[in-house]
């Protein structure tokens, strides 16, 4: 079975070809990585999958449904959630409040000062579950803006998870982190994949993280697919080495 099928998508910005005829298939429960040098088209590719940018050519199919023209909020509704290169949180709210917002969205609750006690218990229970899952229970009432970069990133990932996705897109989840924070976020992603049976596609520059997590890796260079395979195959590929290290092919 295929959960996500990206068929030959391209994206042109005038004469600039940001993504050129890229295809990708993701099976249910699979963890894939997309890597490549800066400017390779990785984030533009993610933006097309999540609906923030329309492809110039090609199509995107999710769980058998063509979503090429589906707007971002409706893609969330069918089961696609994502994080961004720059952490998207509400810094002046607590961790608990940050998580409560997407939990209520996922529950279909509308903005209202009135909520039944039963529903409030369900929402609080789901928030508590997410806090434990992300190791943030002891920091639940702290402002997110006061947390470390790693904890902020964990909170953002949990906010995406609160939307109950079947496919989670992570755009450079460990960017700018030290060794300890990188380890903690990597372990969080692994737990989500194994325990929640989530399909995950991540963009990542830290090859240690990629090789530790990904079952298969796709390499982009200048907007096109340079290579695809297992960690061992990618590590041994001379074209990939050339793209990253600047060696002659």
Beta strands, then each sheet from edge to edge (+ up, - down):
strand 1: 4-13
strand 2: 16-26
strand 3: 31-35
strand 4: 57-62
strand 5: 65-66
strand 6: 80-82
strand 7: 167-171
strand 8: 199-203
strand 9: 216-221
strand 10: 224-229
sheet 1: 2+ 1- 4+ 5-
sheet 2: 6+ 7+ 8+ 3+ 9+ 10-
end
